[in-house]
């Protein structure tokens, strides 16, 4: 069934934000138990959509059933994870410094601090994750958990999927007795819709997953506002994988098999796709490239998410392969009219790579470029030349990795997640996950979009000085058992 969705008008957007602000003044004071009930209800309502959600998402994205079902589980898991977090309550990071009336030379006041929500948040649905990074994705759920109303702009590539989930969230809000308009939904193919949402004076923050051009445009809009606001955009990463020589000489085939599977996973449409492979040029690297190329040639040609991504991949791949010194090592030999999803691998020397900034840019799809370094010095030069990344991986034996501590130190400055003997694809949802890195992988490397710490993007600290117990937020009252950061007079005197 095809459905038509019209772009939200400026008048509608203003009305949406006015309602969101009114909701914020109530929702920001919601306690952890009521928010947890709401978030768990969202998970229940999404699951209740059953096969309709799965078949709709498959039709709009060309993704297989197993991927959609898995992503649905990740989405509902996110809801329940944040429900547990807000119900526990310790996430507000309550700090209490009690008064010392007889302190000399001046009395010490009672000061208490906690994290509070910042206001209405605009979330842009992602093209490559119709569920986990879209309408009820990590940005939306972490913002709702923080106490912020959310306005989601559906991605135009899967509007019907987004609409189904939006209605599920609305039902969850009603069933859990949540504040009206705590969640709202908008559509827009035109950039002007997103522009109006970001520029509206009542918008206090933005969540985005997509291209560098799109994320940077939203960031620039937000910074030009009379009141600049934070934009948490995940944008561009080629996720370099460094192959250390001793390990490569012993397991070239195994390493090629592992990386080929990662490059082609999901037709390469993951932000953590290994788009760059770095190694010292020797016989072992030749064997690795030959094995990797063989596996790429034997891989199938998949259908990409939508026409825009497919067109961009074809253009970017052609552009990369026609650069000076770039050699196509292998491409899928599958018989298919769909060249858009064709896996490919190429190689280039260090000198040609370092003198061509275009080769450091992401080619979003099943493609990886191998940089052949003459020696360790050149390898370090290439790493130092790279921009910010979501991930960096090192394949090597333990003693070999230990002997390259300077390489690890350099990679730590370049990426948010360092991986030893593994591929970057596969982002575990857990408290210790960091999914974010230096620009241009994200606009703010201090934060993550995966795991419970994602809530910190949508809050700010506020101190309360000399407040009587009756006026304090419940999280800061003396009788609250969750106050774990107290500093009492007797401790201060130690």
C-alpha positions as CSV (number, residue, x, y, z in Angstrom):
1,X,0.0,0.0,0.0
2,X,1.5,3.3,-1.0
3,X,0.9,6.3,1.1
4,X,1.5,10.0,0.4
5,X,3.0,12.2,3.1
6,X,3.1,15.9,2.6
7,X,5.8,18.3,3.9
8,X,5.0,20.1,7.1
9,X,4.3,23.8,6.5
10,X,6.0,26.6,8.5
11,X,2.7,27.2,10.3
12,X,2.5,23.5,11.3
13,X,6.1,23.5,12.5
14,X,5.5,26.5,14.7
15,X,2.4,24.9,16.2
16,X,4.4,21.7,16.8
17,X,7.1,23.6,18.7
18,X,4.6,25.6,20.7
19,X,2.9,22.4,21.8
20,X,6.3,20.8,22.5
21,X,7.3,23.7,24.8
22,X,4.0,23.5,26.7
23,X,4.6,19.8,27.1
24,X,8.2,20.4,28.3
25,X,7.0,22.6,31.2
26,X,5.1,19.5,32.6
27,X,7.2,16.6,31.3
28,X,10.5,17.9,32.7
29,X,9.2,17.3,36.2
30,X,8.0,13.7,35.4
31,X,9.5,11.2,37.9
32,X,11.6,8.3,36.8
33,X,8.8,5.7,37.4
34,X,6.4,7.5,35.1
35,X,9.0,7.9,32.3
36,X,10.0,4.3,32.7
37,X,6.4,3.2,32.3
38,X,6.1,5.4,29.1
39,X,9.3,4.0,27.6
40,X,8.4,0.4,28.3
41,X,5.0,1.0,26.8
42,X,6.7,2.3,23.6
43,X,8.5,-1.0,23.3
44,X,5.3,-2.9,23.9
45,X,3.4,-0.9,21.2
46,X,6.2,-1.4,18.7
47,X,6.2,-5.1,19.2
48,X,2.4,-5.1,18.9
49,X,2.7,-3.8,15.3
50,X,3.8,-7.3,14.4
51,X,4.4,-8.2,10.8
52,X,2.9,-4.9,9.5
53,X,6.0,-3.0,10.7
54,X,8.4,-5.6,9.3
55,X,6.8,-5.9,5.9
56,X,6.5,-2.1,5.6
57,X,10.1,-1.5,6.5
58,X,11.3,-4.2,4.1
59,X,9.3,-2.7,1.3
60,X,10.6,0.8,1.9
61,X,14.3,0.0,2.5
62,X,15.1,-3.2,0.6
63,X,16.4,-4.7,3.8
64,X,15.8,-8.4,4.5
65,X,13.4,-9.6,7.1
66,X,16.1,-10.8,9.5
67,X,17.7,-7.4,9.5
68,X,14.4,-5.6,10.3
69,X,13.5,-8.1,13.0
70,X,16.9,-7.7,14.6
71,X,16.7,-3.9,14.4
72,X,13.2,-4.0,15.9
73,X,14.7,-5.9,18.9
74,X,17.5,-3.4,19.2
75,X,14.9,-0.6,19.2
76,X,12.7,-2.1,21.9
77,X,15.8,-3.1,23.9
78,X,16.9,0.6,23.8
79,X,13.5,1.6,25.2
80,X,13.7,-0.9,28.1
81,X,17.4,-0.1,28.8
82,X,16.6,3.6,29.3
83,X,13.5,2.7,31.3
84,X,15.7,0.9,33.7
85,X,18.1,3.8,33.8
86,X,15.5,6.5,34.6
87,X,13.7,4.3,37.1
88,X,17.0,3.8,39.0
89,X,17.5,7.6,39.1
90,X,21.2,7.8,39.7
91,X,21.8,9.0,36.2
92,X,21.0,12.6,37.2
93,X,24.4,12.6,39.0
94,X,23.1,14.3,42.1
95,X,25.8,16.1,44.2
96,X,25.2,17.5,47.6
97,X,27.4,19.8,49.6
98,X,25.7,20.5,52.9
99,X,26.1,23.9,54.7
100,X,28.8,24.6,57.3
101,X,27.4,27.5,59.3
102,X,30.5,27.9,61.5
103,X,33.1,27.7,58.8
104,X,35.7,30.5,59.0
105,X,36.2,33.0,57.6
106,X,32.8,32.7,56.0
107,X,29.9,30.2,56.4
108,X,29.5,27.6,53.6
109,X,26.1,27.5,51.9
110,X,24.1,24.4,51.1
111,X,24.7,23.7,47.4
112,X,23.1,20.8,45.5
113,X,23.5,20.0,41.8
114,X,21.9,17.6,39.3
115,X,21.3,17.2,35.6
116,X,18.1,18.6,34.1
117,X,16.5,18.3,30.6
118,X,17.2,21.1,28.1
119,X,13.9,21.4,26.3
120,X,12.3,20.3,23.0
121,X,14.6,18.1,20.8
122,X,14.3,17.7,17.0
123,X,15.4,14.2,15.7
124,X,16.1,13.5,12.1
125,X,15.4,9.9,11.1
126,X,18.3,8.0,9.5
127,X,18.2,6.4,6.1
128,X,20.2,3.3,6.9
129,X,18.4,2.4,10.2
130,X,14.6,2.7,9.7
131,X,14.0,1.6,13.3
132,X,17.1,1.8,15.6
133,X,18.2,5.3,14.5
134,X,14.9,6.8,13.4
135,X,11.5,7.5,14.9
136,X,11.9,5.5,18.1
137,X,15.7,5.2,17.8
138,X,18.4,6.0,20.3
139,X,18.2,9.8,19.9
140,X,14.4,9.9,20.5
141,X,14.4,7.5,23.4
142,X,17.4,9.0,25.2
143,X,15.9,12.5,24.8
144,X,12.5,11.3,26.2
145,X,14.4,9.5,29.0
146,X,16.1,12.8,29.9
147,X,12.7,14.6,30.1
148,X,12.7,16.4,26.8
149,X,9.8,16.4,24.4
150,X,10.8,15.1,20.9
151,X,9.8,16.1,17.4
152,X,10.9,13.5,14.8
153,X,11.2,14.4,11.2
154,X,10.7,11.2,9.3
155,X,13.3,10.2,6.7
156,X,11.6,10.5,3.3
157,X,13.0,7.1,2.3
158,X,10.8,5.3,4.7
159,X,7.9,7.6,5.7
160,X,5.3,4.8,6.2
161,X,7.6,2.9,8.6
162,X,8.2,6.1,10.5
163,X,4.4,6.8,10.6
164,X,3.7,3.4,12.1
165,X,6.2,3.8,14.8
166,X,5.0,7.4,15.5
167,X,1.5,6.1,16.1
168,X,2.8,3.4,18.4
169,X,4.6,6.1,20.5
170,X,1.3,8.1,20.6
171,X,-0.6,5.1,21.8
172,X,2.1,4.4,24.4
173,X,1.8,8.0,25.7
174,X,-1.9,7.7,26.0
175,X,-1.8,4.4,27.8
176,X,0.8,5.4,30.2
177,X,-0.9,8.7,31.0
178,X,2.0,10.8,29.6
179,X,1.9,14.5,28.9
180,X,0.1,15.4,25.7
181,X,2.5,16.3,22.8
182,X,5.5,14.9,24.5
183,X,6.2,13.3,21.1
184,X,5.3,14.7,17.7
185,X,5.9,13.7,14.1
186,X,6.6,15.7,11.0
187,X,7.4,14.9,7.3
188,X,9.5,16.7,4.8
189,X,11.4,15.9,1.7
190,X,12.4,19.6,1.3
191,X,15.4,20.8,3.2
192,X,13.3,23.8,4.2
193,X,11.4,21.6,6.7
194,X,14.5,20.6,8.5
195,X,15.8,24.1,8.4
196,X,12.6,25.5,10.0
197,X,12.7,22.9,12.7
198,X,16.3,23.7,13.6
199,X,15.9,27.4,13.4
200,X,12.7,27.6,15.5
201,X,13.5,29.5,18.7
202,X,11.9,26.8,20.9
203,X,14.1,24.0,19.6
204,X,16.8,23.3,22.2
205,X,18.8,20.5,20.6
206,X,19.1,18.3,17.5
207,X,19.9,14.6,16.9
208,X,21.0,13.5,13.4
209,X,22.5,10.5,11.7
210,X,23.4,10.8,8.0
211,X,25.8,12.4,5.6
212,X,28.6,14.9,6.3
213,X,26.9,17.5,4.1
214,X,23.5,17.1,5.8
215,X,24.9,17.1,9.4
216,X,27.2,20.0,8.8
217,X,24.4,22.1,7.2
218,X,22.2,21.5,10.3
219,X,25.1,22.3,12.6
220,X,25.8,25.6,10.8
221,X,22.2,26.6,10.9
222,X,22.1,25.9,14.7
223,X,25.2,28.0,15.3
224,X,23.9,30.9,13.3
225,X,20.8,31.2,15.5
226,X,20.5,34.1,17.9
227,X,20.6,31.4,20.5
228,X,23.0,28.6,19.3
229,X,21.9,25.1,20.2
230,X,23.8,21.8,20.3
231,X,23.6,19.5,17.2
232,X,24.6,15.9,17.9
233,X,25.3,14.7,14.4
234,X,26.9,11.4,13.4
235,X,28.2,12.0,9.9
236,X,31.3,10.5,8.2
237,X,33.8,7.8,9.1
238,X,36.0,5.5,7.1
239,X,37.1,3.5,10.1
240,X,40.7,2.6,9.4
241,X,41.9,-0.9,10.0
242,X,45.7,-1.3,10.6
243,X,47.2,-4.7,9.7
244,X,50.5,-5.3,11.6
245,X,53.1,-7.2,9.6
246,X,53.8,-10.2,11.9
247,X,50.1,-11.1,12.3
248,X,49.5,-10.6,8.6
249,X,52.3,-12.9,7.6
250,X,50.7,-15.7,9.6
251,X,47.0,-15.2,8.9
252,X,46.5,-13.3,5.7
253,X,43.7,-15.5,4.6
254,X,41.8,-15.4,7.9
255,X,42.2,-11.6,8.0
256,X,40.9,-11.3,4.4
257,X,37.9,-13.4,5.2
258,X,37.0,-11.3,8.3
259,X,37.3,-8.0,6.5
260,X,35.5,-9.1,3.3
261,X,32.5,-10.1,5.5
262,X,32.6,-6.7,7.2
263,X,33.0,-4.7,4.0
264,X,30.0,-6.4,2.4
265,X,27.7,-6.6,5.5
266,X,24.4,-4.9,4.8
267,X,25.7,-3.8,1.3
268,X,28.3,-1.7,3.2
269,X,25.6,0.6,4.5
270,X,26.9,1.0,8.0
271,X,28.6,4.0,9.6
272,X,31.2,1.6,10.8
273,X,32.1,0.0,7.5
274,X,35.9,-0.5,7.2
275,X,36.5,1.8,4.3
276,X,40.3,2.0,4.7
277,X,42.9,-0.7,5.3
278,X,46.5,0.3,6.2
279,X,49.5,-2.1,6.0
280,X,53.2,-2.2,5.2
281,X,53.8,-3.3,1.7
282,X,55.4,-6.8,1.5
283,X,54.6,-10.3,0.3
284,X,52.1,-10.9,3.1
285,X,50.1,-7.9,2.0
286,X,50.1,-9.1,-1.6
287,X,48.7,-12.4,-0.4
288,X,46.1,-10.6,1.7
289,X,45.0,-8.3,-1.2
290,X,44.7,-11.3,-3.5
291,X,42.6,-13.2,-1.0
292,X,40.4,-10.2,-0.2
293,X,39.9,-9.5,-3.9
294,X,38.9,-13.1,-4.5
295,X,36.3,-12.9,-1.8
296,X,35.0,-9.6,-3.0
297,X,34.7,-10.9,-6.5
298,X,32.7,-13.9,-5.2
299,X,30.3,-11.7,-3.2
300,X,26.9,-10.8,-4.4
301,X,25.5,-7.4,-5.6
302,X,23.0,-6.2,-3.1
303,X,20.2,-3.7,-3.5
304,X,20.9,-0.5,-1.6
305,X,18.5,1.3,0.7
306,X,17.2,3.9,-1.6
307,X,17.9,5.6,-4.9
308,X,19.8,8.5,-3.3
309,X,22.3,6.3,-1.5
310,X,22.7,4.1,-4.6
311,X,23.4,7.0,-6.9
312,X,25.8,8.5,-4.4
313,X,27.7,5.2,-4.1
314,X,28.1,4.8,-7.8
315,X,29.4,8.3,-8.2
316,X,31.7,8.2,-5.2
317,X,33.1,4.8,-6.2
318,X,33.8,5.9,-9.7
319,X,35.4,9.1,-8.4
320,X,37.7,7.1,-6.0
321,X,38.7,4.6,-8.6
322,X,39.7,7.3,-11.2
323,X,42.1,9.1,-8.8
324,X,45.8,9.0,-9.6
325,X,47.5,5.8,-8.4
326,X,44.3,4.0,-7.3
327,X,44.2,0.5,-8.6
328,X,41.0,-1.6,-8.7
329,X,42.0,-4.9,-7.1
330,X,38.7,-6.7,-7.3
331,X,34.9,-6.2,-7.7
332,X,31.9,-8.4,-7.6
333,X,31.6,-10.6,-10.6
334,X,27.9,-11.4,-9.9
335,X,25.7,-11.0,-12.9
336,X,23.3,-8.1,-12.0
337,X,21.9,-5.0,-13.5
338,X,22.2,-3.3,-10.1
339,X,25.7,-1.9,-10.2
340,X,24.8,0.4,-7.3
341,X,25.4,-2.4,-4.7
342,X,28.6,-3.8,-6.3
343,X,31.3,-4.5,-3.7
344,X,34.8,-3.4,-4.6
345,X,38.3,-3.1,-3.2
346,X,41.2,-1.0,-4.5
347,X,44.8,-0.1,-3.5
348,X,47.0,3.0,-3.5
349,X,50.5,3.9,-2.4
350,X,51.1,6.2,0.6
351,X,52.4,9.0,-1.5
352,X,49.3,9.1,-3.7
353,X,47.1,8.8,-0.7
354,X,48.7,11.6,1.3
355,X,48.5,14.1,-1.7
356,X,44.8,13.5,-2.4
357,X,42.4,14.6,0.3
358,X,39.5,13.1,-1.6
359,X,40.8,9.6,-0.8
360,X,40.2,10.3,2.9
361,X,36.4,10.9,2.3
362,X,33.8,8.2,3.0
363,X,32.4,6.1,0.1
364,X,29.2,4.9,1.7
365,X,28.8,1.4,0.5
366,X,30.7,-1.9,0.1
367,X,34.1,-0.5,-0.8
368,X,37.4,-0.4,0.9
369,X,40.8,1.2,-0.1
370,X,44.1,-0.5,0.9
371,X,47.0,1.9,1.5
372,X,50.4,0.3,0.9
373,X,53.0,1.9,3.2
374,X,56.7,1.4,2.6
375,X,57.5,1.1,6.3
376,X,56.3,1.9,9.8
377,X,57.2,5.5,9.4
378,X,54.9,5.9,6.5
379,X,52.1,4.0,8.3
380,X,52.3,6.5,11.2
381,X,52.2,9.4,8.6
382,X,49.0,8.0,7.1
383,X,47.3,7.6,10.5
384,X,48.4,11.1,11.5
385,X,46.9,12.4,8.2
386,X,43.5,11.0,8.9
387,X,40.5,13.0,10.1
388,X,38.3,12.0,13.1
389,X,36.7,8.6,13.0
390,X,34.1,6.6,14.8
391,X,36.4,3.6,15.1
392,X,40.0,2.5,14.5
393,X,41.0,-1.2,14.4
394,X,44.4,-2.9,14.8
395,X,44.9,-6.5,13.7
396,X,48.0,-8.0,15.4
397,X,49.5,-10.4,17.9
398,X,49.5,-9.2,21.5
399,X,53.2,-8.6,21.8
400,X,53.2,-7.0,18.3
401,X,50.5,-4.6,19.4
402,X,52.3,-3.8,22.6
403,X,55.4,-2.9,20.6
404,X,53.3,-0.3,18.7
405,X,52.1,1.7,21.7
406,X,52.8,5.0,19.9
407,X,50.5,3.8,17.1
408,X,47.7,3.1,19.6
409,X,48.3,6.5,21.2
410,X,47.9,8.2,17.9
411,X,44.7,6.3,17.0
412,X,43.2,7.3,20.4
413,X,43.4,10.9,19.2
414,X,41.6,10.0,16.0
415,X,38.7,7.8,17.1
416,X,36.0,7.2,19.7
417,X,36.4,3.4,19.8
418,X,39.6,1.4,19.4
419,X,39.4,-2.3,18.4
420,X,42.0,-5.0,18.7
421,X,41.7,-8.0,16.4
422,X,38.1,-7.3,15.3
423,X,36.1,-5.5,12.7
424,X,34.3,-2.2,13.3
425,X,30.9,-3.3,12.2
426,X,28.7,-4.5,15.0
427,X,28.0,-1.8,17.7
428,X,27.2,-3.4,21.0
429,X,24.5,-1.6,23.0
430,X,26.0,-1.4,26.5
431,X,27.0,1.3,29.0
432,X,30.7,1.1,28.0
433,X,30.1,1.7,24.3
434,X,31.3,4.9,22.7
435,X,29.7,5.6,19.4
436,X,31.0,9.0,18.5
437,X,34.4,10.5,17.6
438,X,36.3,13.6,16.6
439,X,35.0,15.7,13.7
440,X,33.9,14.8,11.0
441,X,32.7,11.5,12.4
442,X,30.5,13.5,14.8
443,X,30.0,17.2,15.8
444,X,30.9,16.6,19.4
445,X,33.3,13.8,20.4
446,X,32.5,14.1,24.1
447,X,29.2,12.2,23.6
448,X,27.9,8.9,22.4
449,X,24.7,8.0,20.5
450,X,24.7,4.4,21.8
451,X,24.4,3.2,25.3
452,X,23.0,4.9,28.4
453,X,25.4,7.8,28.3
454,X,23.5,9.0,25.2
455,X,21.1,10.7,27.7
456,X,23.8,13.2,28.6
457,X,23.4,14.9,25.3
458,X,20.1,16.3,26.2
459,X,20.7,17.6,29.8
460,X,22.6,20.3,31.6
461,X,23.7,20.8,35.2
462,X,21.9,23.1,37.6
463,X,22.9,24.0,41.1
464,X,20.4,24.8,43.9
465,X,21.8,27.0,46.7
466,X,20.2,27.3,50.1
467,X,16.9,25.7,49.0
468,X,14.7,24.4,51.8
469,X,13.9,20.7,51.6
470,X,10.3,21.4,50.5
471,X,11.4,23.2,47.4
472,X,14.2,20.9,46.2
473,X,13.8,18.5,43.3
474,X,13.1,15.1,44.7
475,X,16.4,13.8,43.4
476,X,18.2,16.3,45.8
477,X,16.2,15.8,48.9
478,X,18.0,14.3,51.9
479,X,15.7,11.3,52.2
480,X,16.3,10.3,48.5
481,X,18.3,7.0,48.7
482,X,19.8,7.7,45.2
483,X,21.9,10.6,46.4
484,X,25.3,8.8,46.2
485,X,27.5,11.9,45.8
486,X,26.9,13.5,49.2
487,X,29.7,15.5,50.9
488,X,28.8,15.9,54.6
489,X,30.4,18.1,57.1
490,X,32.3,15.3,58.9
491,X,33.8,14.2,55.6
492,X,34.9,17.6,54.7
493,X,36.7,18.0,58.0
494,X,38.8,14.8,57.5
